[in-house]
């Protein structure tokens, strides 16, 4: 059985033209459940160490991952909007 590898995210995503939504009705928009949030309400920490790109809800969880999966306690290579 082949070993599973982590998916890799490109640093830049390809662009494409926007397409107008012609099927959603005003009634559907009124009933949709959504919430606008900010960095204080939605923490995201991404492990950029060795191109890992895994997401974590806190720096503590990220550092536990680093210690376990990368055998490192290095603080660098973190992408976040919370700090």
C-alpha positions, -999 to +999 in steps of 0.1 A: +000+000+000+014+034-010+021+059+017-003+089+018+012+123+013-001+156+025-017+177-003+005+207-012-010+242-017+005+265-043+017+299-030-004+316-057-037+303-070-046+307-106-071+334-114-102+330-135-130+353-146-159+357-122-193+342-133-225+359-124-249+338-102-281+339-123-300+312-103-301+323-067-333+342-058-336+371-033-356+347-010-327+322-009-302+350+000-324+360+029-326+325+043-289+316+040-269+312+072-237+330+072-216+351+096-190+378+089-161+373+112-128+389+120-094+375+130-102+377+167-132+354+162-116+330+137-081+321+146-061+304+119-025+292+122-009+275+092+022+254+096+045+266+068+074+246+081+088+224+054+058+233+032+034+214+056+004+238+052-017+222+079-043+245+097-046+249+135-070+269+157-042+281+181-005+286+183-004+260+211-020+233+188+004+243+160+034+239+183+022+204+195+019+194+158+054+207+152+069+188+181+051+155+172+052+156+134+083+177+126+103+169+157+110+206+161+100+234+185+110+261+161+087+291+163+092+304+127+074+296+094+039+303+107+012+320+087-015+337+107-037+368+107-040+367+145-007+383+155 
